[in-house]
Amino acid sequence: MFGESMIYALFMGNVLGYLVYKILFPYTLAMPFSLNMWLGIILSVGAGVYEEIVFRLLLITSLYFIFTTLMKISKPVSAIISIITGTLLFAAMHYMGTLGDTFTYSNFTFRILAGIVLSTIFMFRGLGVAVYTHAIYDVLSVLKPFHI
């Protein structure tokens, strides 16, 4: 599970980072992480666990249940709607509150793509792999940002 998650995390950092920051928005750079390294690592692991539980396990699972069971929408369509909705809320959440990031199209796009990847991992591989992937990606971003 850890090895698989490491591969997904490296994909998110390198492939999505290259796509967003080198191809789609070549003139914008991601902001470097400025917290103390150890604090950043602790926050990264916590964020990976918390966000995957809230957005993947609770939100996407609840939406999927509502769409398939209560609204009688087909499973594939329900999965797509659930992933898109959960991903948009996941990306938007990063800009809320006093500690929220400053909105840019480049980092919003990156978060949408990362949310789709994490949601797809959750749907096909489960919560554990999604949590590990998210936490590993965040820790690696603190140690050496992929897209700067």
N, C-alpha and C positions, 0 to 999 in steps of 0.2 A: 504494500500500500504506500509506504514512504517513497520508494523508488519511482513508482508510477506518478505520484504526486509531484515529485521533483521534476520529472519530465514535463508535466503539464505546467508547472510554475515557470520553468525555463522557456517554454513555448510562449506563455503569456507575456513574460518580460521581454524576450528577444523578438519574437515574430510580431506580436501586437504592438510592442513599443516601436519597432521599425516601421510598421505600417502606418501608425498614427503620427509619429513624430518625424519621420523621414519622408514619407510619401504624401499623406493627406494634409499635414500641417507642417511643412518643412521649415517654416520660419519661427515656430514657437518651440520652446524647450520646456520640459517638465521642470518644476521647481525642485531643487535638491532638498533632501530631508535634513533638517537642522537641529533636531533634538540630540541629546546625549545618546551615543550609540546603544548602550545597554537599555536605557529607557525606551528607545526606539524599537529594540528587539522585543522587549516585553509587551509594548503596545501593539506591535505587529502580530504577535501570537494571539493576544486577546482579541484584536480586531478580526482576525481570521476565524476564530471560533465563534465570536458573537455574531458577526455579520452572516455567516453561513447558517447558523441556527435561526436567526430572525428572518432572513430573506429567502433562503432556500428551504429549510425544513418547515418553518411555520407558514410563511407567506405563499410560496409556490405550491406546497402541499395543500394548503387550504383552498387556494384558487382552483387548483386542479380538481379537488373534491367537489367544489361548488359547480364548476363547469361540467364535469362528467356526470355527477350523481343528481344534482338538483336541476341543472339546466339541460341535461341530456345531450350535451355536445360531444362529438366523437373524441376519443382519447388523443389522437394526434393533434387535432385542432386545439383541444383543451391544453395540451402540453405547450404548444406554441404560444397561445394567448397568455398562459401562466408565466412562461419564461420572459416574454416581452414585458409584461406588466411588472413582474418582480425585478427585472433588470433596470427598467426606467426608475423605479422607486429606489433601488440600490444606488444607482448613479446620482440621483437627485439628493439623496440623504447626505452625501459627502459635502454638500454646500450649505447645510443648515447649522444653526447654532453659532455660538461665539467661537468655537474652534473649527468651524467649517472652512473649507478651502475657497479661494477666489475662483469664480467660474471662468473657464476658458473652453472654447469649443474643442480644443485638442484633448484636454484631460477628461472632458465629459464624454467624448467619443471613445477614448481609451477605456473609461469605466463601463460604458455600454458594451463594448466588445468583450471586456473581461467578465462582465456580468453574464453575458451569453455563454461564454466558455464555462464559467463556474456553474451556471444553471444546467448546462448540458451534461457536465461531469456529474452533478448531483442526480439528475434524472436517470442516467445510464449506469453510474458507478456507485452512487450512494453518498451519504453525508460525510463519512470518514474521509474519503478521497477528496471531496470538495474542501473540507476544512483544512486538511494537510496542504493541499495545493495553494489555497489562499494564504495560509500562515507562512508557508515557505516562500511564496512570491513576495509577501510583505517584508519578511526578514531579509531576503536577498536584496530587495530595493533599499533597505536601510544600509546594508553593508556596501553595496555598490549599485546606485541607480542604473537601470538598464538603458534608459532612453535619454540620457544626458550626453 
